[in-house]
Amino acid sequence: MNSRDLNAVVTEYERATRPHLPLFEGLTIDRLNELEELADSDAPSTLIAERLGALDLWQQQLRTLGEAVQDVPALRPYLTGERAAWRTAYARTTAAFTGWFFDGWTAQPDSDDTTWETDR
């Protein structure tokens, strides 16, 4: 692959993924709780669903980029950094949703079973 083709592949990847990056900044349990209080109880789930869709598209673009540049050692650090950024965004999304979803839930032993009670 010549340098023009490589440049086109990287440019396309960045064009497709850069608009998604701000979606993952400031995504916290507290932010999801605020959304639930200000909007409605479905707002946090809707927000997370949008983020998961963006993560899926980003991952697809990463795979395409990885296949295109697999034989270009000079781009390995760039690809490694992009993969780390995706993993960080995924971890933040998962942590925020899990923390929000289980906030206020406690396991209460009830004989041999466990029932879930919530203050929501």
TORPA-4810 file (N, C-alpha, C, O; in nm, 3 decimals):
<nodes>
NODE_1_0.086_-0.117_0.000_0.000_0.000_0.000_0.091_0.123_0.000_0.182_0.134_0.081_M
NODE_2_0.064_0.214_-0.091_0.147_0.334_-0.098_0.104_0.438_0.005_-0.001_0.424_0.068_N
NODE_3_0.185_0.541_0.021_0.158_0.640_0.126_0.028_0.716_0.103_-0.038_0.756_0.199_S
NODE_4_-0.009_0.737_-0.021_-0.135_0.806_-0.051_-0.254_0.722_-0.005_-0.349_0.773_0.055_R
NODE_5_-0.248_0.592_-0.033_-0.355_0.502_0.010_-0.362_0.493_0.163_-0.471_0.493_0.221_D
NODE_6_-0.245_0.486_0.228_-0.243_0.482_0.374_-0.302_0.610_0.433_-0.379_0.605_0.528_L
NODE_7_-0.266_0.722_0.376_-0.320_0.849_0.423_-0.471_0.852_0.408_-0.542_0.901_0.497_N
NODE_8_-0.522_0.800_0.298_-0.666_0.797_0.275_-0.736_0.707_0.378_-0.843_0.741_0.427_A
NODE_9_-0.675_0.593_0.411_-0.733_0.501_0.508_-0.738_0.566_0.646_-0.841_0.559_0.714_V
NODE_10_-0.629_0.628_0.688_-0.625_0.693_0.819_-0.721_0.812_0.822_-0.790_0.834_0.922_V
NODE_11_-0.725_0.889_0.716_-0.816_1.003_0.709_-0.961_0.958_0.720_-1.040_1.021_0.791_T
NODE_12_-0.997_0.852_0.652_-1.134_0.799_0.658_-1.166_0.749_0.799_-1.275_0.773_0.850_E
NODE_13_-1.072_0.681_0.859_-1.091_0.633_0.997_-1.118_0.750_1.090_-1.213_0.748_1.168_Y
NODE_14_-1.035_0.852_1.083_-1.051_0.967_1.171_-1.181_1.043_1.142_-1.246_1.091_1.235_E
NODE_15_-1.218_1.054_1.017_-1.343_1.121_0.982_-1.463_1.046_1.042_-1.560_1.107_1.087_R
NODE_16_-1.453_0.915_1.042_-1.564_0.833_1.091_-1.571_0.824_1.244_-1.678_0.805_1.301_A
NODE_17_-1.455_0.837_1.310_-1.454_0.813_1.454_-1.444_0.939_1.540_-1.496_0.940_1.652_T
NODE_18_-1.382_1.043_1.492_-1.360_1.162_1.576_-1.488_1.226_1.629_-1.487_1.275_1.742_R
NODE_19_-1.597_1.228_1.554_-1.718_1.287_1.611_-1.772_1.212_1.733_-1.848_1.269_1.811_P
NODE_20_-1.733_1.087_1.750_-1.783_1.007_1.863_-1.707_1.032_1.992_-1.760_1.007_2.101_H
NODE_21_-1.585_1.079_1.984_-1.502_1.092_2.103_-1.563_1.177_2.213_-1.556_1.137_2.329_L
NODE_22_-1.623_1.292_2.184_-1.683_1.372_2.292_-1.799_1.302_2.363_-1.834_1.339_2.475_P
NODE_23_-1.857_1.202_2.301_-1.968_1.131_2.364_-1.928_1.063_2.495_-2.012_1.041_2.582_L
NODE_24_-1.801_1.031_2.508_-1.756_0.952_2.622_-1.694_1.037_2.733_-1.663_0.986_2.841_F
NODE_25_-1.676_1.165_2.707_-1.623_1.255_2.809_-1.734_1.292_2.906_-1.845_1.327_2.865_E
NODE_26_-1.705_1.285_3.032_-1.802_1.323_3.133_-1.914_1.222_3.155_-2.013_1.253_3.221_G
NODE_27_-1.899_1.103_3.102_-2.000_1.000_3.123_-1.971_0.931_3.255_-1.878_0.851_3.266_L
NODE_28_-2.051_0.962_3.356_-2.030_0.910_3.491_-2.163_0.864_3.551_-2.270_0.889_3.496_T
NODE_29_-2.152_0.797_3.662_-2.272_0.756_3.736_-2.353_0.880_3.774_-2.476_0.882_3.761_I
NODE_30_-2.284_0.982_3.822_-2.352_1.105_3.863_-2.427_1.169_3.746_-2.539_1.217_3.763_D
NODE_31_-2.365_1.169_3.629_-2.430_1.226_3.510_-2.557_1.147_3.476_-2.659_1.206_3.441_R
NODE_32_-2.551_1.017_3.485_-2.669_0.934_3.457_-2.777_0.957_3.562_-2.896_0.960_3.528_L
NODE_33_-2.738_0.973_3.687_-2.836_1.004_3.792_-2.903_1.139_3.766_-3.024_1.154_3.785_N
NODE_34_-2.825_1.239_3.724_-2.880_1.370_3.691_-2.981_1.360_3.578_-3.089_1.419_3.583_E
NODE_35_-2.945_1.284_3.476_-3.038_1.265_3.363_-3.168_1.202_3.409_-3.276_1.243_3.367_L
NODE_36_-3.157_1.104_3.495_-3.277_1.035_3.545_-3.366_1.132_3.622_-3.488_1.128_3.610_E
NODE_37_-3.304_1.218_3.700_-3.381_1.315_3.780_-3.440_1.426_3.695_-3.554_1.468_3.717_E
NODE_38_-3.365_1.474_3.597_-3.409_1.587_3.516_-3.503_1.548_3.402_-3.595_1.623_3.369_L
NODE_39_-3.480_1.433_3.345_-3.560_1.393_3.228_-3.661_1.287_3.269_-3.771_1.318_3.314_A
NODE_40_-3.624_1.164_3.252_-3.711_1.053_3.292_-3.625_0.931_3.317_-3.504_0.933_3.292_D
NODE_41_-3.686_0.826_3.365_-3.609_0.708_3.403_-3.546_0.636_3.284_-3.454_0.556_3.303_S
NODE_42_-3.594_0.661_3.163_-3.536_0.597_3.045_-3.418_0.674_2.986_-3.345_0.620_2.903_D
NODE_43_-3.399_0.798_3.028_-3.293_0.882_2.969_-3.153_0.821_2.983_-3.079_0.821_2.885_A
NODE_44_-3.115_0.770_3.099_-2.981_0.709_3.108_-2.966_0.588_3.017_-2.862_0.571_2.953_P
NODE_45_-3.067_0.503_3.010_-3.059_0.385_2.924_-3.049_0.426_2.777_-2.975_0.365_2.700_S
NODE_46_-3.122_0.528_2.740_-3.117_0.578_2.602_-2.977_0.632_2.571_-2.922_0.605_2.464_T
NODE_47_-2.922_0.708_2.664_-2.787_0.763_2.645_-2.685_0.652_2.629_-2.600_0.658_2.541_L
NODE_48_-2.693_0.551_2.714_-2.598_0.440_2.706_-2.616_0.363_2.575_-2.517_0.323_2.514_I
NODE_49_-2.739_0.344_2.532_-2.763_0.274_2.404_-2.697_0.350_2.289_-2.639_0.289_2.199_A
NODE_50_-2.707_0.481_2.292_-2.642_0.562_2.187_-2.491_0.544_2.193_-2.425_0.531_2.090_E
NODE_51_-2.436_0.543_2.314_-2.291_0.527_2.329_-2.247_0.389_2.283_-2.142_0.376_2.220_R
NODE_52_-2.325_0.287_2.313_-2.289_0.152_2.268_-2.292_0.141_2.116_-2.209_0.073_2.057_L
NODE_53_-2.388_0.209_2.054_-2.391_0.213_1.908_-2.267_0.279_1.851_-2.210_0.231_1.753_G
NODE_54_-2.226_0.390_1.912_-2.105_0.459_1.867_-1.981_0.372_1.889_-1.891_0.370_1.805_A
NODE_55_-1.977_0.301_2.001_-1.865_0.210_2.026_-1.858_0.099_1.923_-1.750_0.060_1.880_L
NODE_56_-1.972_0.048_1.884_-1.975_-0.058_1.783_-1.921_-0.007_1.649_-1.840_-0.074_1.585_D
NODE_57_-1.966_0.111_1.609_-1.916_0.169_1.484_-1.766_0.195_1.492_-1.692_0.169_1.397_L
NODE_58_-1.722_0.246_1.605_-1.580_0.274_1.625_-1.499_0.144_1.614_-1.394_0.141_1.551_W
NODE_59_-1.549_0.038_1.678_-1.479_-0.089_1.673_-1.470_-0.143_1.530_-1.368_-0.198_1.489_Q
NODE_60_-1.577_-0.129_1.455_-1.575_-0.171_1.315_-1.469_-0.094_1.237_-1.396_-0.151_1.156_Q
NODE_61_-1.462_0.037_1.261_-1.362_0.120_1.193_-1.220_0.079_1.235_-1.129_0.079_1.153_Q
NODE_62_-1.203_0.045_1.362_-1.072_-0.002_1.409_-1.030_-0.131_1.338_-0.914_-0.146_1.299_L
NODE_63_-1.125_-0.221_1.321_-1.093_-0.346_1.250_-1.051_-0.318_1.106_-0.954_-0.374_1.056_R
NODE_64_-1.126_-0.231_1.041_-1.093_-0.195_0.903_-0.955_-0.132_0.895_-0.875_-0.167_0.809_T
NODE_65_-0.928_-0.040_0.985_-0.797_0.025_0.988_-0.687_-0.077_1.015_-0.584_-0.076_0.948_L
NODE_66_-0.709_-0.164_1.113_-0.610_-0.265_1.147_-0.576_-0.356_1.030_-0.460_-0.390_1.008_G
NODE_67_-0.678_-0.396_0.955_-0.655_-0.481_0.838_-0.578_-0.405_0.731_-0.492_-0.462_0.664_E
NODE_68_-0.608_-0.278_0.714_-0.544_-0.199_0.610_-0.398_-0.169_0.640_-0.316_-0.158_0.548_A
NODE_69_-0.364_-0.154_0.767_-0.228_-0.113_0.801_-0.147_-0.222_0.871_-0.042_-0.193_0.929_V
NODE_70_-0.193_-0.346_0.867_-0.125_-0.452_0.940_0.020_-0.472_0.898_0.102_-0.518_0.978_Q
NODE_71_0.054_-0.438_0.776_0.191_-0.456_0.727_0.271_-0.326_0.726_0.372_-0.314_0.657_D
NODE_72_0.224_-0.229_0.804_0.292_-0.099_0.809_0.340_-0.074_0.952_0.265_-0.019_1.033_V
NODE_73_0.463_-0.114_0.982_0.513_-0.100_1.119_0.506_0.043_1.174_0.487_0.061_1.294_P
NODE_74_0.521_0.141_1.091_0.520_0.279_1.136_0.384_0.320_1.196_0.378_0.413_1.277_A
NODE_75_0.278_0.253_1.156_0.144_0.287_1.206_0.100_0.203_1.326_-0.009_0.224_1.380_L
NODE_76_0.183_0.110_1.369_0.145_0.027_1.484_0.123_0.108_1.612_0.026_0.084_1.683_R
NODE_77_0.211_0.205_1.643_0.184_0.285_1.763_0.053_0.364_1.754_-0.019_0.377_1.853_P
NODE_78_0.022_0.415_1.637_-0.104_0.487_1.618_-0.223_0.394_1.641_-0.317_0.428_1.713_Y
NODE_79_-0.217_0.275_1.581_-0.324_0.177_1.595_-0.337_0.131_1.741_-0.448_0.117_1.792_L
NODE_80_-0.225_0.110_1.807_-0.227_0.071_1.949_-0.293_0.179_2.033_-0.372_0.149_2.122_T
NODE_81_-0.261_0.305_2.006_-0.323_0.416_2.078_-0.472_0.425_2.055_-0.548_0.454_2.147_G
NODE_82_-0.514_0.402_1.932_-0.657_0.405_1.900_-0.732_0.291_1.967_-0.845_0.309_2.014_E
NODE_83_-0.670_0.176_1.971_-0.733_0.063_2.040_-0.745_0.091_2.190_-0.846_0.056_2.252_R
NODE_84_-0.643_0.152_2.248_-0.648_0.187_2.390_-0.757_0.291_2.416_-0.827_0.282_2.517_A
NODE_85_-0.772_0.387_2.327_-0.877_0.488_2.342_-1.015_0.422_2.336_-1.104_0.458_2.412_A
NODE_86_-1.033_0.326_2.246_-1.161_0.255_2.237_-1.188_0.177_2.366_-1.299_0.182_2.420_W
NODE_87_-1.086_0.106_2.416_-1.104_0.029_2.541_-1.138_0.121_2.658_-1.220_0.086_2.743_R
NODE_88_-1.076_0.238_2.663_-1.105_0.334_2.769_-1.250_0.382_2.760_-1.320_0.389_2.861_T
NODE_89_-1.293_0.416_2.640_-1.432_0.462_2.622_-1.531_0.351_2.658_-1.634_0.377_2.719_A
NODE_90_-1.500_0.228_2.620_-1.586_0.114_2.653_-1.591_0.095_2.805_-1.699_0.076_2.861_Y
NODE_91_-1.476_0.101_2.870_-1.471_0.081_3.015_-1.548_0.191_3.088_-1.620_0.163_3.183_A
NODE_92_-1.534_0.315_3.044_-1.607_0.426_3.107_-1.758_0.408_3.091_-1.835_0.430_3.184_R
NODE_93_-1.799_0.368_2.972_-1.942_0.347_2.945_-1.997_0.236_3.032_-2.102_0.250_3.094_T
NODE_94_-1.926_0.125_3.036_-1.969_0.010_3.116_-1.973_0.044_3.264_-2.068_0.010_3.334_T
NODE_95_-1.870_0.113_3.312_-1.864_0.148_3.454_-1.977_0.244_3.491_-2.041_0.228_3.595_A
NODE_96_-2.002_0.342_3.407_-2.107_0.440_3.437_-2.244_0.371_3.440_-2.323_0.393_3.532_A
NODE_97_-2.271_0.289_3.339_-2.401_0.223_3.334_-2.419_0.125_3.449_-2.523_0.124_3.515_F
NODE_98_-2.319_0.043_3.473_-2.329_-0.056_3.580_-2.347_0.012_3.715_-2.431_-0.028_3.795_T
NODE_99_-2.268_0.115_3.739_-2.280_0.188_3.864_-2.416_0.253_3.880_-2.475_0.249_3.989_G
NODE_100_-2.467_0.313_3.773_-2.599_0.377_3.779_-2.708_0.271_3.798_-2.796_0.288_3.883_W
NODE_101_-2.702_0.165_3.721_-2.808_0.064_3.723_-2.820_-0.001_3.861_-2.931_-0.024_3.909_F
NODE_102_-2.707_-0.030_3.924_-2.710_-0.100_4.052_-2.706_-0.006_4.172_-2.708_-0.052_4.286_F
NODE_103_-2.701_0.124_4.149_-2.703_0.220_4.258_-2.836_0.210_4.333_-2.943_0.223_4.274_D
NODE_104_-2.828_0.187_4.462_-2.950_0.176_4.541_-3.007_0.037_4.551_-3.105_0.015_4.621_G
NODE_105_-2.948_-0.058_4.482_-2.996_-0.196_4.489_-2.916_-0.270_4.596_-2.794_-0.257_4.604_W
NODE_106_-2.985_-0.347_4.675_-2.917_-0.430_4.776_-2.976_-0.570_4.773_-3.097_-0.588_4.755_T
NODE_107_-2.891_-0.665_4.793_-2.937_-0.804_4.800_-2.987_-0.830_4.940_-2.919_-0.800_5.038_A
NODE_108_-3.105_-0.885_4.951_-3.165_-0.918_5.079_-3.190_-1.068_5.086_-3.272_-1.121_5.011_Q
NODE_109_-3.118_-1.136_5.175_-3.143_-1.280_5.184_-3.285_-1.307_5.236_-3.330_-1.249_5.334_P
NODE_110_-3.351_-1.395_5.167_-3.486_-1.432_5.203_-3.492_-1.584_5.196_-3.515_-1.640_5.089_D
NODE_111_-3.470_-1.648_5.305_-3.458_-1.793_5.315_-3.349_-1.840_5.220_-3.233_-1.798_5.233_S
NODE_112_-3.384_-1.927_5.124_-3.285_-1.981_5.032_-3.269_-1.895_4.907_-3.186_-1.926_4.821_D
NODE_113_-3.345_-1.793_4.896_-3.348_-1.713_4.775_-3.292_-1.573_4.802_-3.279_-1.533_4.917_D
NODE_114_-3.260_-1.503_4.698_-3.219_-1.364_4.711_-3.319_-1.279_4.635_-3.343_-1.299_4.516_T
NODE_115_-3.377_-1.184_4.704_-3.467_-1.091_4.638_-3.400_-0.955_4.631_-3.318_-0.922_4.716_T
NODE_116_-3.434_-0.880_4.533_-3.374_-0.749_4.514_-3.473_-0.642_4.551_-3.588_-0.642_4.506_W
NODE_117_-3.427_-0.551_4.635_-3.510_-0.437_4.671_-3.440_-0.313_4.621_-3.317_-0.307_4.615_E
NODE_118_-3.518_-0.215_4.585_-3.457_-0.092_4.536_-3.531_0.027_4.592_-3.648_0.020_4.629_T
NODE_119_-3.459_0.137_4.597_-3.522_0.262_4.640_-3.564_0.345_4.520_-3.606_0.460_4.537_D
NODE_120_-3.552_0.290_4.401_-3.591_0.363_4.280_-3.739_0.355_4.261_-3.792_0.410_4.164_R
</nodes>
